[in-house]
Structure formats: C-alpha cells, structure tokens
Amino acid sequence: MYIYNVTVNIEKSVHDEWLAWMKETHIPDVMSTGMFVSNRILHVMVEEEAGITYSIQYEVKDMETLKLYHEMYAPKLQAEHTEKFKDKFVAFRTILRVEHNHKPE
C-alpha cells in the first residue's frame, strides 16, 4: 500500500474557500477516478505567517495504479487547482510506502 501525499500551504485570505472546495469538489473529483482506496485531510500543526499548511493523503494499492493516475488524471486536476488558486498556494508531492499498519482490535 502507498500514500500519495500532497502538502499544500494556502494563503489565509482564501483558506476557507480553498478548504470547502477541496472537500466538496477537488477530492471527490480525485476519488471519482477510481484510482484511490481512501483519502484524508490533515492540518499540519505549525505556526506560519505565510499561510496554513495541510497534508492531503490518498491511499493507493500499488505504484502501477498511481502511475496510471498521474498519466490519465493528474494534469487536468492539478491545472484546475492551480487556475482556481493561482499565486495563493505552494504545494509539493511525496509518495510514501506503508511499511507497517497496526490497528488494535
């Protein structure tokens, strides 16, 4: 299992609009591709003057599926985000491999 992580620092002036759009539009659009198993939004707990930072995580079963997402869907979805919040955010992406996941019974 892998986690496709998108870390975003969003300007405070558009924060509420961005967070609502992520929850109501962008993440549902990403999930509708059928490439991901689950998702979550995490607020990165750091004090910053420049904005508010989030980690958006999408769980994907294998690297082949993630590669397919990047080829077929990511360019359009990322362009929509950039167009809507141009010059109001900074983002970077990482891929995490789940080595161990323990869920108590």
C-alpha positions in Angstrom: 0.0 0.0 0.0 1.2 3.5 -0.8 0.2 7.0 0.3 0.2 9.8 -2.3 0.7 12.9 -0.2 0.1 16.5 -1.3 1.4 19.1 1.1 -0.2 22.5 0.5 0.4 25.8 2.2 -2.6 28.0 1.4 -2.8 31.8 2.0 -5.1 32.7 4.9 -7.1 35.1 2.7 -8.5 32.2 0.6 -8.3 29.4 3.2 -12.0 28.9 3.9 -12.9 28.9 0.2 -10.0 26.5 -0.6 -10.8 24.1 2.2 -14.5 24.0 1.2 -13.5 23.5 -2.5 -11.1 20.7 -1.6 -13.8 18.8 0.4 -16.7 19.5 -1.9 -15.1 19.4 -5.4 -11.5 18.5 -5.8 -11.2 15.5 -3.5 -14.4 14.0 -4.8 -13.1 14.5 -8.3 -9.9 12.7 -7.5 -11.7 9.9 -5.8 -14.1 9.5 -8.7 -11.1 8.4 -10.9 -11.3 5.1 -9.0 -7.6 5.1 -8.5 -7.6 5.5 -4.7 -8.8 3.5 -1.8 -9.3 6.3 0.7 -8.3 9.9 1.5 -7.8 12.2 4.4 -7.0 15.9 5.1 -4.6 16.6 7.9 -3.9 20.0 9.3 -0.1 20.4 9.8 0.2 21.9 13.2 2.8 24.6 12.7 2.6 28.3 13.2 3.3 30.1 9.9 2.8 33.7 8.9 2.5 32.9 5.2 -0.5 30.6 5.4 -2.0 27.4 6.7 -0.5 24.0 5.8 -2.3 20.8 5.0 -1.4 17.3 4.1 -3.9 15.7 1.8 -3.3 11.9 1.6 -4.7 9.4 -0.9 -4.2 5.7 -0.3 -3.4 3.7 -3.4 -2.9 -0.1 -3.7 0.2 -0.1 -5.9 2.6 2.0 -7.9 1.1 1.0 -11.2 -2.2 2.5 -10.2 -0.5 5.7 -9.0 1.4 5.9 -12.3 -1.9 5.5 -14.2 -3.4 8.3 -12.2 -0.5 10.6 -13.0 -0.8 9.8 -16.7 -4.6 10.0 -17.1 -6.0 12.3 -14.5 -3.4 14.4 -12.5 -2.6 17.0 -15.2 -6.2 18.1 -15.5 -7.0 18.0 -11.8 -3.8 19.9 -10.8 -4.5 22.5 -13.5 -8.0 23.1 -12.1 -6.4 23.7 -8.6 -3.8 26.0 -10.0 -6.2 28.0 -12.0 -8.6 28.5 -9.1 -6.0 29.4 -6.5 -3.2 30.8 -8.7 -0.4 32.5 -6.7 -2.3 31.7 -3.4 -0.6 28.4 -2.6 2.6 26.4 -2.6 2.4 22.6 -3.0 4.7 19.6 -3.1 4.0 15.9 -3.5 5.6 12.9 -2.0 4.9 9.1 -2.2 5.0 7.1 1.0 5.2 3.3 1.2 3.3 1.8 4.1 5.7 -0.5 5.9 3.5 -1.4 8.8 0.0 -0.6 9.8 -1.3 -1.8 13.2 -4.9 -1.4 14.1 -5.9 -2.6 17.5 -8.9 -4.9 17.7 
